Structure formats: structure tokens, C-alpha cells
Amino acid sequence: MPTKGASTHRWLRLCALLALVVGVSAARAAGSTDDVASQSERARNGAGLQISSWQPDKPAGFRNDQTIAFHGYFQKGLDEHLAWENTLGYWRQTTSWTETQFLGGTTTHELQTHLVPALTALRLYPLTTSATRFEPYVSAGVGPVLGFQQEKSSGSLTSANANSMHTGLGTRAGVGVDIRTSEAFGLTVGGHFESASFSEDMAGERLYRGWGADVGLVYRFQYR
């Protein structure tokens, strides 16, 4: 007949065995969950390049020639629905006008304005995961903007060249949809509002802002 002490030892061994099984199962489940989360984050790592119709308000009374805007970014996944972006953009405008001098001569001015925003943004995919083919998103970012100016003046009496650089604050907010066409590549379409503000005049303006329609290519990094 088993003694009370032996029965107690058997229960202790059984409890220890059950605790070990539960611990191993929990560790495996946690590891599996971590693997899924890590895969979801990596699936959003990538890069993209967009062109945009973004054109800020044009100064009145001048002839203006503007390029399309470019916007490139590197994206890092934070979880299934959120990604971090480091972006770099470019936009150029050429403004020209003619002045009549007091003695009857004329002077033609040409001013090139270059904007280079370097923004940090968050992109949210609220309805989908990285495995979905069509992914609507919203994004918003803020960061510094470099403004470069090159002015040329030529006329019957004088000619001159001048260059300057300014630093301002840029903001960007947009919506769109990413469309996966393959495992690595995809397309993106959408629209955004963007602004660049400066403490000093840039071609007579301190604030450049406007809406733009966007289209571009997306590449997702591949991990083997």
C-alpha cells in the first residue's frame, strides 16, 4: 500500500511535468507569433518612386514653367498595418519677367527655383495586410525642405547672376492604393497635399502649397 509521502511525490512530479509541457507549448506559440509578426514587418520593407502633378500657386504677373514633381522613398514595416518612410523629393520652377529701364532699355530676368523636401512619414494600411493585392492607405509626414534659387539678369545695360539657398519646413499628407502585380513589384496611385514654408522670400513667395495626383512603382524587398 503506497504511503502518503510517496503519493505526494508522485503528484509533485506530475505537476512538474505538466508545467514543463505548458511552458514548452507557450514558448512555441510565442515563437510562432513572433515569426508571423516578423514576416509581416519584413513584407512591408521596400522602396518606391512616384511622379506627381503637384504644382503650387503660381506668382501672378510672371511667365512660369514648372516640371512635374518626383518623390522617392524607402519603407520599413512596423507591423501588419503600419510602415515608416524616409522620403526625398524634387520640384523645379522657372520664372521669367522683363523690366523696362528709365533710359528706355530692357532687362530680362530668369529665376529658377528648386525644392528638395526630405520628409519622414508614416503610412497606414487600415483595412488590409501585406498579403492583400489591393491595399488602400493614408500617409502623413513632416521634415526639412531645401530651396535653391538661381537668378540670371541680362539686358542692354547690365547682366548679373546670383545664387542662394534657403531652409524651410515641409509637410505632406495623402491617400492612395498600392496594387501588387507580382511578389516583388507593384503600382501605386493616389493624391496628396504638400506644402513648403520658408522664413525668407523664395521668388517672392514664402509658402508653396498645392494638391497633386500621384502614380508610381513599388518594389518589395525579397528575403530568402
C-alpha positions as CSV (number, residue, x, y, z in Angstrom):
1,M,0.0,0.0,0.0
2,P,1.6,3.4,-1.1
3,T,2.4,5.8,1.7
4,K,1.2,9.3,1.9
5,G,4.7,10.6,1.2
6,A,5.1,8.6,-2.0
7,S,1.7,9.8,-3.2
8,T,2.7,13.4,-2.6
9,H,6.0,12.9,-4.6
10,R,4.1,11.4,-7.5
11,W,1.7,14.4,-7.6
12,L,4.7,16.8,-7.4
13,R,6.4,15.0,-10.3
14,L,3.1,15.1,-12.3
15,C,2.6,18.8,-11.7
16,A,6.2,19.5,-12.7
17,L,5.7,17.5,-15.9
18,L,2.5,19.4,-16.7
19,A,4.2,22.7,-16.0
20,L,7.1,21.8,-18.4
21,V,4.6,20.8,-21.1
22,V,2.7,24.0,-20.7
23,G,5.9,26.1,-20.8
24,V,7.2,24.4,-23.9
25,S,3.8,24.9,-25.7
26,A,3.7,28.5,-24.7
27,A,7.3,29.1,-25.9
28,R,6.5,27.5,-29.2
29,A,3.3,29.6,-29.6
30,A,5.2,32.8,-28.7
31,G,7.9,31.9,-31.2
32,S,5.3,31.2,-33.9
33,T,3.6,34.5,-33.1
34,D,6.9,36.4,-33.2
35,D,7.8,34.7,-36.6
36,V,4.4,35.8,-38.1
37,A,4.8,39.4,-36.8
38,S,8.4,39.5,-38.1
39,Q,7.4,38.2,-41.5
40,S,4.6,40.8,-41.7
41,E,7.1,43.6,-40.9
42,R,9.6,42.4,-43.5
43,A,6.9,42.0,-46.1
44,R,6.4,45.8,-46.0
45,N,10.1,46.7,-46.4
46,G,10.7,48.2,-49.8
47,A,11.1,51.3,-51.9
48,G,9.1,53.3,-54.3
49,L,9.3,56.1,-56.9
50,Q,6.4,58.4,-57.7
51,I,5.8,61.2,-60.2
52,S,3.2,63.8,-59.3
53,S,1.2,66.7,-60.9
54,W,1.9,68.8,-57.8
55,Q,2.0,72.4,-58.7
56,P,1.9,75.2,-56.1
57,D,0.1,78.5,-56.7
58,K,1.9,80.5,-59.5
59,P,3.1,84.0,-58.8
60,A,0.8,86.5,-60.7
61,G,2.3,88.6,-63.5
62,F,5.1,86.2,-64.4
63,R,5.8,83.6,-67.0
64,N,6.2,80.3,-65.3
65,D,7.5,76.9,-66.5
66,Q,7.2,74.1,-64.0
67,T,8.4,70.5,-64.0
68,I,6.5,67.5,-62.6
69,A,7.4,66.6,-59.0
70,F,9.3,63.5,-58.1
71,H,9.0,61.6,-54.9
72,G,11.2,58.6,-53.8
73,Y,11.1,56.7,-50.6
74,F,12.4,53.7,-48.6
75,Q,9.8,51.9,-46.5
76,K,10.2,49.9,-43.3
77,G,7.4,47.8,-41.9
78,L,6.5,48.4,-38.3
79,D,3.6,45.8,-38.1
80,E,0.9,44.4,-40.3
81,H,-0.8,47.7,-40.9
82,L,1.9,50.4,-40.4
83,A,5.1,51.4,-42.1
84,W,7.8,54.0,-41.6
85,E,9.0,56.0,-44.7
86,N,12.1,58.1,-45.4
87,T,11.4,60.2,-48.4
88,L,13.2,62.6,-50.8
89,G,11.5,64.7,-53.4
90,Y,12.3,67.3,-56.2
91,W,10.4,70.0,-58.0
92,R,11.6,72.9,-60.2
93,Q,10.0,76.1,-61.4
94,T,11.4,78.7,-63.9
95,T,10.0,82.2,-63.6
96,S,10.8,85.0,-66.1
97,W,9.9,88.6,-66.5
98,T,11.0,91.8,-68.3
99,E,11.7,95.2,-66.9
100,T,11.8,98.5,-68.8
101,Q,14.7,100.7,-67.6
102,F,14.5,104.5,-67.1
103,L,16.5,105.2,-70.2
104,G,14.5,103.0,-72.5
105,G,16.5,99.8,-72.2
106,T,15.0,96.5,-71.0
107,T,16.3,93.8,-68.7
108,T,15.2,90.2,-68.8
109,H,15.2,88.2,-65.6
110,E,15.1,84.4,-65.2
111,L,14.8,82.8,-61.8
112,Q,15.0,79.0,-61.3
113,T,13.6,77.7,-58.0
114,H,14.4,74.2,-56.9
115,L,12.7,72.5,-53.9
116,V,14.1,69.3,-52.3
117,P,11.9,68.0,-49.4
118,A,13.4,65.3,-47.2
119,L,10.4,64.1,-45.1
120,T,9.8,61.4,-42.6
121,A,6.3,59.9,-42.9
122,L,4.0,57.2,-41.5
123,R,1.9,55.1,-43.9
124,L,-1.1,53.3,-42.5
125,Y,-2.9,50.4,-44.3
126,P,-6.1,50.2,-42.1
127,L,-8.1,47.6,-43.9
128,T,-5.5,45.1,-45.3
129,T,-2.4,43.1,-44.6
130,S,0.8,42.8,-46.7
131,A,-0.6,39.6,-48.4
132,T,-3.5,41.6,-49.9
133,R,-3.2,42.5,-53.6
134,F,-5.1,45.9,-53.3
135,E,-4.1,48.0,-50.3
136,P,-5.7,51.4,-49.6
137,Y,-3.5,53.6,-47.4
138,V,-3.2,57.0,-45.8
139,S,0.1,58.7,-45.1
140,A,1.4,61.9,-43.4
141,G,4.9,63.3,-43.0
142,V,7.0,66.3,-42.0
143,G,10.6,67.4,-42.4
144,P,13.1,69.9,-43.8
145,V,12.9,71.4,-47.3
146,L,16.0,72.8,-49.1
147,G,15.2,75.7,-51.5
148,F,17.8,76.7,-54.1
149,Q,17.5,79.8,-56.4
150,Q,19.5,80.7,-59.5
151,E,18.8,84.2,-60.9
152,K,20.1,85.5,-64.2
153,S,19.6,89.0,-65.5
154,S,20.6,90.2,-68.9
155,G,19.8,93.4,-70.8
156,S,21.1,96.3,-72.9
157,L,22.8,97.9,-69.9
158,T,23.6,95.2,-67.3
159,S,23.9,91.5,-66.7
160,A,24.3,89.5,-63.5
161,N,24.0,86.1,-61.9
162,A,23.1,85.3,-58.3
163,N,22.6,82.0,-56.3
164,S,21.0,81.5,-52.9
165,M,19.9,78.6,-50.6
166,H,17.1,78.5,-48.0
167,T,15.9,76.0,-45.5
168,G,12.2,75.6,-44.7
169,L,9.6,73.2,-43.3
170,G,7.7,70.7,-45.4
171,T,4.5,68.8,-44.8
172,R,2.8,66.1,-46.8
173,A,-0.5,64.2,-46.4
174,G,-2.0,61.8,-48.9
175,V,-4.2,58.8,-49.7
176,G,-3.9,56.1,-52.3
177,V,-3.8,52.4,-53.1
178,D,-0.9,50.0,-53.7
179,I,-1.5,47.3,-56.3
180,R,0.7,44.2,-56.2
181,T,1.4,42.9,-59.7
182,S,3.9,40.3,-58.6
183,E,5.7,39.1,-55.5
184,A,8.3,41.9,-55.7
185,F,6.8,44.7,-57.9
186,G,3.6,46.8,-57.8
187,L,2.0,50.0,-58.8
188,T,0.7,52.9,-56.6
189,V,-1.8,55.6,-57.5
190,G,-3.3,58.3,-55.3
191,G,-3.2,62.0,-54.4
192,H,-1.7,64.3,-51.8
193,F,-1.4,67.8,-50.4
194,E,2.0,69.2,-49.8
195,S,3.5,72.5,-48.6
196,A,6.9,74.1,-48.1
197,S,7.2,77.2,-46.0
198,F,10.3,79.5,-45.7
199,S,11.2,82.3,-43.3
200,E,12.6,84.3,-46.3
201,D,11.1,85.0,-49.7
202,M,11.7,82.4,-52.4
203,A,11.0,84.0,-55.8
204,G,8.6,86.4,-53.9
205,E,6.9,83.6,-52.1
206,R,7.3,82.2,-48.6
207,L,4.8,79.4,-48.9
208,Y,4.5,76.9,-51.7
209,R,1.5,74.6,-51.4
210,G,-0.9,72.6,-53.6
211,W,-2.6,69.4,-54.5
212,G,-1.2,66.7,-56.8
213,A,-2.2,63.4,-58.4
214,D,0.4,60.6,-58.0
215,V,1.4,57.5,-59.9
216,G,4.5,55.3,-59.3
217,L,6.2,52.0,-58.9
218,V,6.7,49.9,-55.8
219,Y,9.4,47.3,-55.0
220,R,9.2,45.0,-52.0
221,F,12.5,43.6,-50.7
222,Q,12.8,39.9,-51.1
223,Y,14.2,37.7,-48.3
224,R,15.4,34.1,-48.9
